[in-house]
């Protein structure tokens, strides 16, 4: 007997401190995601120089932990706001699953 599991892919483009952030997650139909993958990149001017910054990784929703975090010089306040956007993303998925 063949069992087919359906997956849902959710994506969102958000802004954190004026920087575009891509959020995505995949989970089984009828369930909720366990983690969210994020990517951000931008060019900013620092002391008159154009500097490229990028960040990516995963956020574990159950434990509230970042993993596989790779970054290049984002301000610490960015992480706090990113975490809030990820939680908002999860809450919107959860709300849509409950309706």
N, C-alpha and C positions, 0 to 999 in steps of 0.2 A: 504494500500500500504506500502510495506516494503522499507525503505531507508537504504542503506548500505554506511557507511562512511569508507573510507580507511585511515589508519594511516601509517606514515612512522617513523621508528625508526632509528636514526643515532647515531653511536658510533665512538669514536676515542680514541686511546691510545697515549698520548703525554708525553714529558719530560719537566719538569720545574725545573731548577736548579739541573738536574740530577735525579729528583724524578719522577717516573712513575705516571701519572695522567690519570684517566679514565673520559672521557666526554661522556655524552649521552643526547639525547633529543628526544621527540616524537611530531609529528605535523600531521595535516590532509593533505591529498594529495591536491596539488594545493596551499598550504599555506606555511608559514614559522614558525619556532619555536618561542615561546614567552620566553622560559627560557632554561637553560642548567644545568643539574645536574652533579656534579663533585665529585670525590673521589680520595684521595691520601693517601698513607701510605708508611712508610719506617723506617728502622733502621739506625741511624747515631751514630757516636761516639762523645760524648761531654765530655771533660775532662777525657778521658780514659774510660768512661762508655758507654755501648751500650744503646741507648735511642730509644724507639719506638715512632714515631710521626704519627698522622693520622689527616685527614681533610676531611670534606664533606659538601655538601650544594647545594644550587641552586643559579643561577645568572640570574636575570631578564634582558633580552636583551633590552627591551624598555627603562627602567629607569636606567640601568647600576648599579644595586644594588645587593649585596649578601643578601641572606636570609637563615634562617635555618642553619647558619654556625656553625659547631662544629669543634673544632680544639684542638690540643695539641702542642703548642710551635713551630709553624713554624715561620721562620723569616718574618718580615713585607715585605721585598722585594719579597718574594714568592707570596704574594697576587697580587702584581702589574703584575708580569710575568704570573700568572695564568689568570688574567683578559685578558691579551693580547692573550693568547692561546685560551681562550673561544671566543674572538672576531674573531680570525682567523678561528676557527671551524665554527662559524656562517657564516662568509664570504664565506667559501668553500661550505657550504650548499646552500647559496643564489645563488652563481655562478652556481652551478649544476642545480638549479631549473630554472634559466634563459636561460640555453642552450637547 
